[in-house]
Amino acid sequence: MKRHNIIIERWQGTPRPDGRRDEPCFRWTVTYEKDGIFQVQGYAETHAAAREAAEACLIERGIDLNWLRLSDTPKPQRETKKRWLRLGQS
């Protein structure tokens, strides 16, 4: 049974106090179940980089990505923004 989800969406940038927005990018969100339900979000410049960062995030936390062989494991990405959120009860 799959215990994780990956969502990648185009992000128009976060509004700043002066009314301008940050550069558009892609926001990735992973939700996984491991001793509770957790959610992690981050941002990347391209869709491919967002996908790689999301997969690396899950692998770092010990989540099995059954579609990846060990030799295909993505390298951890440098991430400028990341947010952790614990959902529900543990």
N, C-alpha and C positions, 0 to 999 in steps of 0.2 A: 504494500500500500504506500502510495506517495505521501510524504509528510512535509512537502514544501511547495511553494509557489513562487514564480518569478514574474514580475510585471515590469515592462519597460514602456515608458510613455514620453512623448515630446513635451518638454517643459519650456515655457515661454520666458522664464527668468523670474526671479523674486523682485518685487517692487522695493525700491530704496526710499528713504525718507524724502529725497528731493524729487520724487515722482518718476525718475528713470528706472529702468529694469536692468538686472544683470543680463549677461549674454544668454541667448536661448541655448538649451542643451537637452540632454535626455536624463530623465529621472528614473532610477531603478528602485524597485521595492521587492524585497524577499520576505516571505512569511514562512516560518518553519516551526515544527513541533519537536521539542527536545526538553523534557522535564518542564513543560509549560509551552505556551505559544508565544513566539517572539516575532518582531518585525524590525527590519533594518532597511534604511533608505540611503541612497547616495546619488551623486550626479556625475555624468561623464559627457565629454564633448560629442561622441559619436554613439550610434546604436550598438555597434560591435564592441566598443569599449565598455558600454553600460552592461551588456550581456556578460562579458568576461569578468567584470567587477562583481556582478551579482553571483556568478558561479563560484568565483574565488571566495566570496564572503561565506557561502554555504559550506564550501570545502574546509575553510578555516575553522568552522564550528563543528566539523565532523559529520556533516549531513552527506549521505551517499547519493551521488548523482549517477544513477545507473546507466546513463547514456554516454558517459565519458570513460574512456580507458585511462588508466593511471598515467600513461605516457602523454595523454592529451590534457592533463590537468593544467588549467590556466595559471599563469604567474600572477601573484598578487599585484594589484594596481595601486598606484599612488592616488589616493582619494583626498580631495580637498574638503568635501562636506560629507558627513555621515551622521545618521541619527538612529539611536536604538530605542525601541519601545517594547515593553513587555505587555502582552495582551492576555487578559483573563487570569485565572488562578493557576498556580503551579501545582 
